[in-house]
Amino acid sequence: MNGVAQKRILIVEDDESITLGLEMNLRAEGYDTVVAIDGEAGLTRASEEAFDLVILDVMMPKMNGFEVLRALREKNKTVPIVMLSARGAELDKVMGLELGAEDYITKPFGLAELLARVKAVLRRDGLLRQTVSRVVRAGELEIKADAREVWRARVLVDLTATEFDVLWCLVEAANLPLTREEILSRVWGEGHHGTLRTIDNFMLQLRNKLERDPTEPLHLLTVRGVGYRFRT
C-alpha cells in the first residue's frame, strides 16, 4: 500500500460522478476515504473527526467551499486542504490560498495530476510535522514548530495553517531575506497558483497578529528590492 494505507481523506463534493471517481482512485492508492455531499456536512465531519487531508469543492449547496475553508481555519483546524473548482479565475485561486488552502485544482482535471498533488501535499505536511521539534524565541514571540503554535507575550496567537507555514519559512531562513517567489515555492511547492501579492497579504496579516506596532515591525521585515526576512 506504499505506506499510505492509514492516510484518511475527506472528500467534500456534491457531484456523484466526480466523487465516485475520486473514491475509486484514492482507495486504489491505499487511502481511506470518507464522503460528504454538501458544505455543511463537510464542515461537521472535518470539525469532529481526524483526517490527514480534505479535498473540498468550491461550488456546493448549503455552504460553498470558501465558507467551509474559512470556518475550519477559524476553528484552528490545520488539516491540509486541496480545493476543487470549475472556476479557474486567478482571483478564486488566490482567495483559496489566502484562506489557508494548500493547493487549488481546476476542473476538469486528470486523476493522475490530482493524485500527484495529494501525495505532494501529504508529504509536505508530514515533513513539517515530524522533522521539526524546536522552539524559536524572538522578543515577545515564542514559536513552537512541533506544535505549530505562536505565542506573543505568553498569549496564544490564532494563526491559520498557511500563515504559520509562511512564518516558519522565514524563520528557517535564519535572518536571511527571501524573495516573494522563494516564499511561494517553499510554502506551496512548484506549480503554485499564488501571486506575489499573495505574499504581501500574508505578511500584512502576520504583522497585524504578531507585531506590537505593525507599521514599525521588529521581526517581519521588508528587504527593499528583495522581499522579506524574519529578524530574531
C-alpha positions in Angstrom: 0.0 0.0 0.0 3.0 2.3 -0.4 3.0 3.3 3.2 -0.2 5.4 2.9 -2.8 2.8 3.9 -3.7 4.7 7.0 -4.0 8.1 5.5 -7.6 9.3 5.8 -9.1 11.7 3.2 -12.4 13.5 3.4 -14.0 14.3 0.0 -16.5 17.1 0.1 -18.1 17.1 -3.3 -21.8 17.1 -4.5 -21.1 15.7 -8.0 -21.7 12.0 -7.6 -19.7 11.0 -10.7 -16.6 13.0 -9.5 -17.0 11.6 -6.0 -17.1 8.0 -7.3 -14.0 8.6 -9.5 -12.1 10.1 -6.6 -13.1 7.4 -4.1 -12.1 4.6 -6.5 -8.7 6.0 -7.4 -7.8 7.1 -3.9 -8.7 3.7 -2.5 -6.7 2.1 -5.2 -3.7 4.1 -3.9 -4.3 2.8 -0.4 -6.1 5.8 1.2 -9.2 5.5 3.4 -11.9 7.8 2.1 -15.0 9.4 3.6 -17.5 11.4 1.6 -19.7 14.5 2.5 -22.1 15.7 -0.2 -22.6 19.3 0.8 -20.7 22.0 2.6 -22.4 21.8 6.0 -21.9 18.0 6.2 -18.2 18.5 5.2 -17.7 21.1 7.9 -19.2 18.9 10.5 -17.1 15.9 9.7 -13.9 17.9 9.3 -14.5 19.6 12.6 -15.4 16.5 14.6 -13.2 13.8 13.0 -9.5 13.4 12.3 -8.4 13.5 8.7 -5.0 13.7 7.0 -6.3 15.7 4.1 -9.6 17.3 2.8 -10.5 17.5 -0.9 -13.0 20.4 -1.0 -15.2 21.5 -3.9 -15.9 25.2 -4.1 -19.4 25.3 -5.6 -21.7 23.3 -3.3 -25.1 23.5 -1.7 -25.7 24.9 1.8 -22.1 26.2 2.2 -19.6 26.8 -0.5 -16.0 25.6 -0.2 -14.6 29.0 0.7 -17.1 29.3 3.6 -16.1 25.8 4.8 -12.4 26.6 4.5 -12.8 29.8 6.4 -14.8 28.2 9.2 -12.2 25.4 9.6 -9.3 27.8 9.8 -11.2 29.9 12.3 -11.6 26.7 14.4 -7.8 26.4 14.2 -8.2 23.1 12.2 -4.8 22.7 10.5 -5.7 19.7 8.2 -4.3 20.2 4.7 -7.0 21.2 2.2 -7.0 20.8 -1.6 -9.7 22.9 -3.3 -11.5 21.8 -6.5 -13.3 24.2 -8.7 -14.7 24.6 -12.2 -13.8 28.3 -11.9 -10.3 28.8 -13.0 -10.1 32.6 -12.3 -6.9 33.7 -10.7 -8.8 35.6 -8.1 -10.6 32.4 -6.9 -7.2 30.6 -6.7 -5.6 33.4 -4.7 -8.7 33.6 -2.4 -8.4 29.8 -1.7 -4.7 30.0 -0.9 -5.1 33.1 1.3 -7.8 31.5 3.3 -5.5 28.7 4.1 -5.8 26.0 1.3 -2.6 24.1 0.5 -3.5 23.7 -3.2 -6.2 24.5 -5.8 -7.1 22.3 -8.8 -9.3 23.5 -11.7 -11.9 21.2 -13.2 -11.7 19.2 -15.4 -8.6 17.7 -14.0 -6.7 14.5 -14.7 -6.8 11.9 -11.9 -3.0 11.4 -12.3 -2.5 15.1 -11.6 -4.8 15.1 -8.6 -3.2 12.0 -7.1 0.3 13.6 -7.5 -0.9 16.8 -5.9 -2.5 14.8 -3.0 0.8 13.0 -2.4 2.8 16.2 -2.6 0.6 18.0 0.0 0.7 15.0 2.4 4.4 14.7 2.0 5.0 18.4 2.8 2.6 18.3 5.8 4.3 15.2 7.1 7.7 16.7 6.8 6.6 19.9 8.6 5.0 17.9 11.5 7.7 15.3 12.1 11.1 16.7 11.3 10.9 19.9 13.3 10.8 20.0 17.0 12.3 23.2 18.2 11.2 26.5 19.8 12.3 29.8 18.4 12.2 32.9 20.7 12.3 36.5 19.4 11.4 39.3 21.7 7.8 38.7 22.8 7.4 35.8 20.3 7.7 32.2 21.1 7.3 29.9 18.0 6.8 26.2 18.7 7.5 24.4 15.5 6.4 20.9 16.6 3.0 22.2 18.0 2.7 24.7 15.1 1.9 27.4 17.7 3.0 31.0 18.1 2.8 32.8 21.5 3.1 36.5 21.9 3.7 37.8 25.4 2.6 34.4 26.7 -0.8 34.6 24.8 -1.5 32.1 22.1 -2.0 33.7 18.7 -4.6 32.3 16.4 -2.8 31.6 13.0 -4.1 29.7 10.0 -2.1 26.7 8.8 -0.8 28.7 5.9 0.1 31.8 8.0 2.2 29.5 10.2 3.9 28.0 7.1 4.8 31.4 5.7 6.1 32.5 9.1 8.1 29.3 9.6 9.5 29.6 6.1 11.0 32.9 7.0 12.2 31.7 10.4 14.0 28.8 8.8 15.9 31.2 6.6 17.8 32.2 9.7 17.8 36.0 9.3 18.4 35.8 5.5 16.0 37.5 3.2 13.7 35.5 0.9 12.1 36.8 -2.3 8.3 36.5 -2.7 8.8 33.9 -5.3 11.0 31.8 -3.0 8.4 32.0 -0.3 5.6 30.9 -2.7 7.7 28.0 -3.9 8.7 26.8 -0.4 5.2 27.1 1.1 3.1 25.9 -1.9 5.6 24.0 -4.0 6.4 24.2 -7.7 3.5 25.0 -10.0 1.8 27.1 -7.3 -1.2 29.3 -8.2 -0.4 32.3 -5.9 0.9 35.7 -7.0 3.5 38.0 -5.4 0.6 40.0 -4.0 -0.4 36.8 -2.1 2.8 37.0 0.0 2.3 40.7 0.7 -1.2 40.0 2.0 0.1 37.2 4.3 2.8 39.5 5.6 0.3 42.2 6.4 -1.9 39.6 8.3 1.2 38.2 10.2 2.3 41.7 11.2 -1.1 42.6 12.5 -1.1 39.5 14.7 2.5 39.3 15.8 4.0 42.8 15.9 3.3 45.3 18.7 3.3 48.0 16.0 2.5 46.6 12.6 3.7 49.8 10.9 7.1 49.5 12.6 7.8 45.8 12.6 10.6 44.4 14.8 10.7 40.9 13.3 8.8 40.6 10.0 11.0 43.0 8.0 10.7 44.2 4.4 14.0 44.0 2.5 13.7 46.6 -0.2 14.3 45.2 -3.7 14.4 41.7 -2.4 11.5 40.5 -0.3 11.1 39.7 3.4 13.1 38.3 6.3 12.5 37.3 9.9 14.8 39.0 12.4 15.4 37.1 15.6 
